[in-house]
Amino acid sequence: MSVRRVMGIETEYGVLQPGRPGANPMLLSSHVVAVHATARESARSRARWDYDDEDPLHDARGFRLQRASAHPSMLTDSPSKPAPSGDGPQLLARSGIEEYDDPGAANVVLTNGARLYVDHAHPEYSSPEVTGPLDGVRWDRAGELVMLASVRALASTLAMPDVALYKNNVDGKGATYGTHENYLVDRSVPFSDLAARLTPFLVTRQVFTGAGRVGLGQRGELPGFQLSQRADYIEAEIGLETTLRRPIINTRDEPHADPERWRRLHVIIGDANLLEVATYLKLGTASLVLWLIERSVTEGGAGGALAAIDRLALSDPVDAVHVVSRDVALTARLELVDGRRLTALEIQGEYLDAVRSALEHAGGIGDDETRDVLDRWASVLQRLADDPASCAREVEWLAKLRLLEGMRRRDHLAWDHPRLAAVDLQWSDVRPERGLYHRLVEAGAVELLVARELVEAAVVHPPDDTRAYFRGEAIARYGGQISAASWDSVIFDVPGAPTLQRVPMRDPLRGTREHVGALLDRSPDAASLLAALGA
């Protein structure tokens, strides 16, 4: 009866070197990560990323892709080098990796429990695990400040190149990079049911989660504006890939937790959002739909709610992704398997009604955050239908469109004018003095949910209520005595100890402040901590 579950966001940032369009993105990304490692307190840590539990080729449909058959972009479990993008030929100059004697320099575990590393030739911030959408916003925003700190540090170091970072998903030249959501889901839910019931929701949620994009087509070859940055790159309904033939439903089965209890739903169809309400609704509504689907197994059903969403199956989900993204008027009708034709707003309304019905059947709304997500979801859908412009403070594509339409009217610009594409890019610049989104924040033109001081604290401190607390605090307190870390383990290298000592964290809801806070406070060094844990 709640939006609350373990979740997180992975964001690959666009990376450029001003004045050098041909600069190696992998090398630039390595600089971004390495300069953060040396500039922050985490520099005292020599912890590498522990790849032992990485398994990107395990498919939720019950098989494992043979490594020899996998595209190199899928091999994200190698500690020796970052995986290239699947978008085409890459500038993988060897100097881009060998610039650093230690490959771990491009892979940092932060004191807030997050991971900062090079993924697919982009710097990626993978947020720590949180238990609700508002904290999801907070630690996602913290990632923006982490990236800004790297940009500032590079700009102040004469020996390093200037780097510009963008929280977006397209480079305007045909390439896209991901913003992936992760949700912990009960393993007992059959994956086929999960995929079927989630697909229409993911296809149509663009109406309030889209970040907006100038240009139609993967290379922006057609003039126009669309709701989503990622939509034109979705080419399959279901699949294991993340950088080529991108699917609506990703089948990677890599739970980073006890696989008997949970699966990690890896959602790759979403945009990178700067507007906080968009991120909040993206996480909160998805969590509610997952709760509804889980009830079919874990709690004996959800009345007629599941039957209602089962009737929303789309005739052509991949085509529908593209149709919804290009439907700025929000009036296009999508063909369903049962012959009905509904708009994206109407399909979202069906999901909202089904969740409300299931909540009523279960005894009511469980907490204030759930109530707020439901109220905002309903309000946004209604206002998008009646007066879309009224949602510009909360829906990113509308905020961006309002800015662009103002330019078009003032300067008589067609949609294929290069100035509009430049504005689209400048919107997402992480530097406040350059990013157009930040100007809207200063003008009070967008709604903020999390106070600046809370975001700043989240840059260095982990969430209290997941295992990220133990990971982040261990790095902060004992970083010099940690050999490696991952989502589900921390490996200690205590001076004088005969072997490395691994502390497993298979339950994401253990290792919290409540669970280990006092123990950490009583342990002045890693040896005393490990002794207490083994007692």
ABEGO torsion letter per residue (X at the ends): XBABBBBBBBBBBBBBBBGBAABBAAAAAAAAAAAAAAABAAAABABBBBAAABBAABBAAGBBBBAAABBAAABAABAABBBBBAAEBBBBBAAAAAABABAAAABBBBAAGBBBBBBGGBBBBBBBBBABAAAAAAAAAAAAAAAAAAAAAAAABAABBBBBBBBBABAGAGBBBBBBBBBBBBAABBAAAAAAAAAAAAAAAAAAABAEBBEBEAAGABBEBBABAAAAABABABEABAABGBBABBABBBAGBBAAABBBBBBAABBBBABAAAAAAAAAAAAAAAAAAAAAAAAGEAEAAAAAAAAABBABAAAAAAAAAABAAGABBBBBAAGBBBBAAAAAAAAAAAAAAAAAAAGEBABAAAAAAAAAAAAAAAAAAABAAAAAAABAAAAAAAAAAAAAAAAGBBAABAAAAAAAAAAABABAAABAAAAAAAAGABBBABBAAAAAAAAABBBAABAAAAAAAAAAAAAAABABBBAABBBBBBBGBABBBBBBBABAABGBAAAAAAAAAABABAAAAAAAAAX
